[in-house]
Amino acid sequence: AHATAEEAEARSEQMLNVYADFCEEVLAIPVVKGRKTEKEKFAGAEATYTIEALMHDGKALQSGTSHNFGDGFAKAFGIQFTDKDNKLKYVYQTSWGMSTRIIGAIIMVHGDDSGLVLPPRIAPTQVMIIPIQQKKEGVLDKAYELRDRLKGFKVKVDDSDKSPGWKFSEQEMRGIPLRVEIGPKDIEAGHCVAVRRDNGEKITVALDELEARIPALLEDVQQGLFDKAKRNLDEHTYAAHSLAEAKELQEKNGGFIKTMWCGDLACELEMKEKAGMSSRCIPFEQEHIDDVCPVCGKPAKCMIYWGVAY
């Protein structure tokens, strides 16, 4: 609850930015920020703001919302406060949140045929050390030593009796960002082998450089996941100049279709009926694609994103 309309609007925008930053900087999921149409906003709200993410099957996911309710609900339910001037006034309300659907987004944006791929900043285990020929003298001790040296990170040693190949597959399925292999030959050579989950790249790391290289590799994985997801978003966002073109692009490619829009509900409903897409948001970052609405041909008021959503 807020004392003024300006405070409510500022908090609504602030929280949307918090969610967008969390998605991009922590979950490595790029998003489109914008405002929902009158049809798609929270019923009774002044405005609903959203972040929209694109899954790797080409469908959109509303990943977080922030609602500015104004004072409408306060007046309906008699929610008042005594202001600084000692007078009773109605509060201005906001509501904002992310739900457990964001777990599905992590799976659908980053996952592959081998299983999960987790960004290092949220992975419950960031590094899994896998000893090779662990029954040979000194191998397990070295694996534990490497774990203990990587203080400040979530590191485990898989010292189970499973074969190395089984352990590799299990680590991939669980989405652990970095695998570190250490065996007798590695110890003799003074290095270990790090394997990135995001792209499978194998990197030889000198044991005396472990504390510097492993954190840097985790950052590389984090950035690599974001860059891959951003490429997918950019490559599956298409501009359309007519309803027919928008429908064809969606049916052929999936993804986001951006067009101009006159702002009329009738055109929004027609896009849904004929092209199977709902409006996702009116993005804050506007582009000029055309002068007219692709549905009715009237002068356009804004650029809008359309998509097939979960």
Secondary structure, DSSP 8 states (H G I E B T S, - for coil): -BSSHHHHHHHHHHHHHHHHHIIIIIS----EEEE--TTTS-TT-SEEEEEEEE-TTS-EEEEEEEEEEETHHHHHHT-EEE-TTS-EEE-BEEEEE--THHHHHHHHHH-BTTB----TTT-S-SEEEEESSTTSTTHHHHHHHHHHHSTTS-EEE--SSS-HHHHHHHHHHHT-SEEEEE-HHHHHHTEEEEEETTT--EEEEEGGGHHHHHHHHHHHHHHHHHHHHHHHHHHTEEE-SSHHHHHHHHHHH-SEEEEEE---HHHHHHHHHHH--EEEEEESS-----SB-TTT-SB--EEEEEE-B-
